[in-house]
Amino acid sequence: MWIAVPAPHPALPKQLRLNKRGFRYKRQGVTLAFFFFFSTLSLPAQEPPPFPVISRLDTADTAFRQYLSDVETARLRIHNRERTGERAQALAEALTVYAYSPGSHDDAFTLAARCNIPIAALATLNRLPHPDGFTGAAFLLLPSMPGIFIPETPESDLELLVFSGRTEQEGIPITITRNSLSERFIFIPGADFSPTERAFFLNIGFRYPLRTYRMSSPFGPRINPVTGSFRVHQGLDLAAPEGTEVYATRDGEVVEMGTDLIYGNYIIIRHGETWSSLYGHLSKFEIALQSRVRSGNLIGRVGSTGQSTGPHLHFELRQNGKAQDPGRLLFTK
């Protein structure tokens, strides 16, 4: 059997609502402490999770059967929330969490379907930036309630996007313990990915390649500052100090890198079958040809090589080889 004991967390600040300046905390927080006794479980010696463990996704498994019952109850409460007026705090106190060791045949979407829980709840609780993020994980945490879990300190592009996109939604602070560490989240019961968030999770969204920059030239017709000729500028010029870190805009493969009279030191990354990105005027390469990269990986540093009037990054997005306006496609935090 197992018992979930919600209790106020003494260390949590007191008022919570999400806004553009950060977290404001409501009066009550929820700490989830789980105690369980399964005499038949055989857990890895290194880090047994402090949650009920599901051995297999089969109703013959006692823990999985209980988990499905918890999910059904939680979904019904959320479905009836408009009629009952149940508050987020009460829903958060009913949240239970289980642990499951994924097999080689498991993927994020089949797991979500088998557990009858939205992919957003699985991804945000486990801090998965993309569908294959749990590859090699010893355990995944399975929440019993649909919702969004926002970490106290968002790190990945997806987490930053989820955080910034919920400035008006009420959330409840909860504490989850795993790997001997306590993590604090803001839990929004019943919330789901927006279309933009889902695009980022599926790795079909693009991020800015610099964290800090000044837009010195947009996409479109302009007079070339070096030659004085009028032509279409096929990317964005992002001014930044020499040596500023340049990051991959999306997952992909480095298919070309070298030195060009116009672009100077440049890198081209292919993103699937139709998209590619170009990074020009670099002072330094931080990646090798044919490397696989993740969104946000360091690939180079800002410079002023090639046809340039000062340190900046020339950045292009191409679809089927044709330049597209990055300003319409990039996610701005």
N, C-alpha and C positions, 0 to 999 in steps of 0.2 A: 504494500500500500504506500501511498505518498500523500503528503499534506503540503499545501501551499499556504504560507503564512505572510500576508501583506502587512507592512508596518511602516510608520513614518521613518524617514532617513534623517538622523539628526544633523548630518553635515550639509544637507541640501539647502540652498538659499530659499527664501520663502516666497515667492510670487512667480508664476510662470506663464508666459505667453510668448510666442515667437514674434519678433519684429526685426526690422532691418538693422537695428543696432545690436541685436544678439538675443539672449534669453532673458525673459522676465518671468519670475517664478510664481505659480499659484501657491496657495497656502499649504497644500499637502503633497508630499511625495510618496512614492511607493517603492519599497524594497521587496524584491521577490526572493524569499529564502525557501529552498526546496529540500525536504528530507525524504529519503526513499529507502526502501528495503526490498531488494530483489535477490533472493538467495541463489537463483539460477544464473545470474549475469556473470559473464567473464569479461572484465574491462582491462584495457591496457594498464600496466603498472605505473606508467609515467604520469599521466594527468587524467584520472577518472573525473568526468564532468559531474558537477553537483546538481544534476537533474535526473529525473527518471529517464532511463535509457531504453530506446526502442531497438530491439535486435533485428527485426525485419518488418517490412511494410506489409503485414499480413494480419488479418483479424484474428488469427490464431495466437498472435502475440498479445499478451495481456496489456502491456503498456500502449501498444498502437491502438488497440480497441478503446482504451480509456481516452487516448488522445483524440480520436475521431469523435467520441462523445463530447469532449470539451469543445472541439471546433464547432460541432453542430449547435451546441448551446450558445456559444459566443456569436455565431452568425445570426441566430434567431434574435438575440438581444439587440444586435446592431440593426437588423432589419426592422425591428419594432421600436427603434429608438425615437423616431419622430412622434409616434403615438404615445409612448410611455414617458418621454422626456428624460430618460436616464442620462445622467451626467457622465462625462469622460472619466472622472475620478472613480466612479463606481465600476465602470467597465474595466479600467486599468487594474483595479484590485482583483478582478476575476481572471486576469491573464495568467495562464500557466505555460511553462516552457519545458520541452522535452529535448533529449539529445539523441542523435542518430548518426551512425557511422556510414557514410555513403560508399557504395560499391562502385566498381568500374563501369557498371551498366547504368548508373544513375546520372541524370542531368537535372538542371534546375527546373525545367518545365515539367518533366514527368514527375519529379518529386512533388512539385506544387500541386499538380493534378491529383496525384495519389493521396496527398494529405488534405485535399480540399481547402487549400489556403492560397491566397494570391501570391504571385511571385514577388510582389513588392514587399510583403511582410518577411518572407524568407531572405530576400536580398539585403534589406536594410538592417535586420537584426544581426545577420552574419557579416555585414559590411562587405558584401560582394560587389565589386565595381562592374562586373560583366557576368554572363551566364556560366562561364567555365571557371569562375573564381574559386569554387570550392574544390577544384581538382587537387587531390593529395591531402585534403583536410582529414584529420582523424575523426572529428565530430562536427556535425552541423546542429544548430539549435533550431527547433521547430516551435514557433509560437502557436498558441491555440486560438488566437484572435486575429482577424484581418486588421491591418493598420500599417502605419509608417513609424519606423524607429530612427530617430535622428540623433547621432552621437553628440555628446556635449562639445566635442572638438571635431567638426567635420574636416576630412582630409582629402578624399578623392573628389574628382569632378562631380560624380553622381551625388555624393553627400552634400557638397556645396550647393548643387542645384536644388536638391530636395529641401535643404535648409532655407535657401533664399525664396523658394516658391511657396512657402507656407507662413508668410508674415502675419496673416490674419487668423490663422487657425489655432485653436486652443490645444495645448498638449500637456501631458502629465509626466513629471520626472520619475524615472524608474532606475533601479540599479540592478545590473546583471553581473554575476560573478562567473568567470571562466578562466582557465589557465592560471588559477591562483590570483587573478587580478579582477578588481571591480571596475566595471564600465558603467558610466551614466548616460542614459538616453532620454530623449523626449519622445514619449509614445503618443501617437494620435490615433485612437481607435477608429477603425472603419475607413481610414484614408487609403488611397491607392496612388500609383504612379500617374502623373499627367502624361499626355502624349510626348512631350519633350523629354521627360525623365525616362520614359520607356525607351525612347530613341537612344539616349545615352547608355542605358543598361544594355541594349542590344548592339551597342557599338556602331550606331549609324549617325551619331552626332559628332560635331567638331568643337574643339576648345581652342581658345587663343593660344598661340605658341609662346607668348611672353606673359609673365605675371604682372609686370609693370611696364608701361610704354606710353608714348605720345604718338597719336596718329599724325604722321607728317604728310602723307599723300594717300587719298582713297583710290578705290577702283574706278576706272573710267577715263574719258579723254582728258589730256593735260599737255602742257608744254614740258618737255623733258628738261630738268634743271641743269643737265650737263651739256647736252647737244643743242638745246633750244628748239628742237623740232616738235611738231604737234603730232601726237599719236595716242592710242589707247593704252593706259596703264593697266596691266593685266593682273594686278594684285594689290596688296596693301603695303605701304611703307610704315613700319612701326619703329619710331626713334627710341633708342635706349643707349645707356653708356656701353662702351666697348667692354666685352667680356660678360655681359648679361647672359644668363642661361636661356637657351632656346629649347622648347619642349615639343615632342610629337603631338600633333593636333588630334590624332586618333590612332588606334591600333593599326599596324601594318608592317610592311617589309621595306627596308632600304634597298631600292632597286638601282639607284644611280647616285654618285657623288663625285665631285671633281672641282676643277677650276675653269671658269669661263670669263671671257673679256667683259661681258655685261654683268653677269650675276656674281662674279668673283668666285669665292669658295661656296659651293651650293650642295644641297642634299635633296633628293626626290624620294618620297615614301609613297608606295602604292597601298591603297586601302581597298581591298577587295577587287572586284572585276572592273569597276567603272571610275573610281575616284583615285586621285593622287594629289599630293601636296608638295610644294617647292619652297625651300628656305635658302635665301641668297644673301650674299655679302658677309658670310660668316668669317670670324677671325680664327676659329678653331673647330675641328670636328671632334665630337665626343662619342661617336658610334662607328661601327664598321659596316662595309658594304655587305648586303644580304642579311643583315641582322633583323630579327623580329623585334618590334617595339610595341609597347603599350602606350595608350594615351597618357601623356604627361611624363614620359621618359625623357631624360636629358639626352639631346642629340648633338648640340653644338653651342657656340657662343657668338653673340652679336659682334660684328666687325664693320669694316668699311672697304672691303676688297672689291675689285671689279669697278664698274661704273657707278661711283658713289661720291656724294658730297660730304658725308659724315657718317658716324656710326648709326646703323639702323638695320632692321631685318626687312628684306623684301619677301613677302609671303603670298603664295598663290594656291588656289584650289582649282583643280581641273577635273571636269567630268567628261569621260570619253575623249580626253585630250584637249577639250575646249575650256578656256579659262572662265570661271564663274566668279561673281562678286562675293568674296569671303564675308563681307559685312552682313549679308543676308543669311549666312549659314552658320556663323560662329555663335556659340553660347557665350554671353557676357555675364560674369558673376556680379 
